[in-house]
Amino acid sequence: MPFLPPLSLGQREKGGILVHFLIACYLILVLGVVCDDYFVPVLEVICERLKLTPDVAGATFMAAGEKKRTKRKAFCSTSSFFDK
């Protein structure tokens, strides 16, 4: 599916940016509701089964979320070091 073209001046003057802003706010709200209803309960069950305290669980899942970026940075740093 091709990307939509940017808004023309006429569309911007008629409130096109406001529509985009409202859609973005709605999507952020929906994402928050989905996370609260489905993601958080699953994390709570995982923490109970692993017998993690809330502070350890928070740090663990934050580290897991950042792991992909960290691995990429480490790989790039290492590969650039050996290229010299």
C-alpha positions in Angstrom: 0.0 0.0 0.0 1.6 3.3 -1.0 2.0 6.1 1.4 -0.6 8.9 1.4 0.6 12.2 0.0 1.2 15.1 2.4 -1.6 17.5 3.1 -2.1 20.3 0.6 -2.4 23.9 1.8 -6.2 23.7 1.3 -6.5 20.6 3.4 -4.4 22.2 6.1 -6.6 25.3 6.1 -9.7 23.2 6.4 -8.6 21.4 9.5 -6.6 18.4 8.1 -3.9 18.8 10.8 -6.6 18.8 13.5 -8.0 15.5 12.2 -4.5 13.9 12.2 -3.9 15.2 15.7 -7.2 13.7 17.0 -6.5 10.4 15.3 -3.1 10.2 16.9 -4.6 11.0 20.4 -7.2 8.3 19.9 -4.6 5.7 18.9 -2.4 6.6 21.9 -5.5 6.1 24.2 -6.3 2.8 22.6 -2.7 1.6 23.0 -2.9 2.5 26.7 -6.1 0.6 27.2 -4.8 -2.5 25.4 -1.6 -2.5 27.5 -3.6 -2.0 30.8 -6.1 -4.8 29.9 -3.8 -7.4 28.4 -0.1 -6.8 28.8 0.1 -5.8 32.5 -1.9 -8.8 33.7 0.3 -11.2 31.7 3.4 -9.5 33.2 1.9 -9.9 36.7 1.4 -13.6 36.2 4.9 -14.1 34.9 6.3 -12.2 37.9 4.2 -14.4 40.3 5.4 -17.6 38.7 9.0 -16.5 38.8 8.5 -15.1 42.3 10.0 -11.7 41.5 9.5 -8.7 43.6 8.0 -5.7 41.8 11.2 -3.7 41.7 13.2 -6.6 40.3 10.5 -7.4 37.8 10.4 -3.8 36.6 14.1 -3.6 36.1 14.1 -7.0 34.4 11.4 -6.1 31.9 12.9 -2.7 31.2 16.3 -4.4 30.5 14.6 -6.9 28.2 12.9 -4.1 26.3 16.2 -2.3 25.8 18.1 -5.5 24.9 17.6 -5.3 21.2 19.0 -1.7 20.9 21.9 -2.5 23.2 22.9 -5.6 21.2 22.8 -3.5 18.0 25.0 -0.8 19.5 27.4 -3.3 20.9 27.7 -5.1 17.5 28.3 -1.8 15.7 30.9 -0.7 18.2 32.7 -4.0 18.0 32.6 -4.2 14.3 33.9 -0.7 13.9 36.7 -1.5 16.4 37.9 -4.5 14.3 37.7 -2.6 11.0 40.7 -0.4 12.0 
